[in-house]
Amino acid sequence: PFDDALPVFLDVNRLDRYDGREEYGEDRFLTIGLADDFELTVTYTLRGDTTRIISARKATRHEQLEYWKNR
């Protein structure tokens, strides 16, 4: 459930970036952060005052290394 991804947004060391890989018809963002002591990558969009989570998954090894390198 996406509720498990919410701690990522509270991680002060999270990495945020714009997802410009494709034209989605909306701005999408990727955030890599910790949730329950493991790294998650969350893709989301902003709609007004609402953050809409599109996907949440375990971070890839590359994403994990990027996260820890930038702490």
C-alpha positions in Angstrom: 0.0 0.0 0.0 1.1 3.6 -0.7 0.8 4.3 3.0 4.1 2.5 3.4 5.7 5.1 1.1 4.7 8.2 3.2 7.8 8.2 5.4 9.9 8.8 2.3 8.5 12.4 2.2 9.5 13.0 5.8 13.1 11.8 5.2 15.2 15.0 5.5 17.9 13.3 3.4 15.6 12.3 0.5 16.6 12.9 -3.1 14.1 14.7 -5.2 14.2 15.0 -9.0 12.1 15.8 -11.9 11.1 12.8 -14.1 11.6 14.0 -17.6 12.1 10.6 -19.2 8.8 10.7 -21.1 6.0 13.1 -21.8 3.3 12.1 -19.4 1.0 15.0 -19.8 1.8 16.1 -16.3 4.9 16.9 -14.3 6.2 13.8 -12.5 8.8 13.6 -9.8 11.0 10.8 -8.3 12.0 10.8 -4.7 14.4 8.3 -3.1 14.3 8.0 0.6 14.1 5.8 3.7 10.9 4.1 4.9 11.2 1.5 7.7 15.0 1.4 7.2 15.0 0.5 3.6 15.3 2.6 0.5 12.2 3.3 -1.6 11.8 5.2 -4.9 8.4 7.0 -5.1 7.1 8.5 -8.3 4.4 11.1 -7.9 2.7 14.1 -9.3 1.2 17.2 -7.8 -2.4 18.1 -8.4 -3.3 21.3 -6.6 -2.6 20.8 -2.9 -2.6 17.0 -3.3 0.4 14.7 -3.8 -0.7 11.8 -5.9 1.6 8.7 -5.7 1.9 6.9 -9.0 4.2 4.1 -7.9 6.4 3.1 -4.9 9.0 0.4 -5.1 12.3 -0.8 -3.6 15.1 1.4 -4.9 17.4 -0.2 -7.4 21.0 -0.8 -6.3 22.1 2.3 -8.3 19.4 4.4 -6.6 20.5 3.2 -3.2 24.1 4.1 -3.9 23.0 7.5 -5.1 21.0 8.1 -1.9 23.8 7.1 0.5 26.4 9.1 -1.5 24.4 12.3 -1.2 23.6 12.1 2.6 
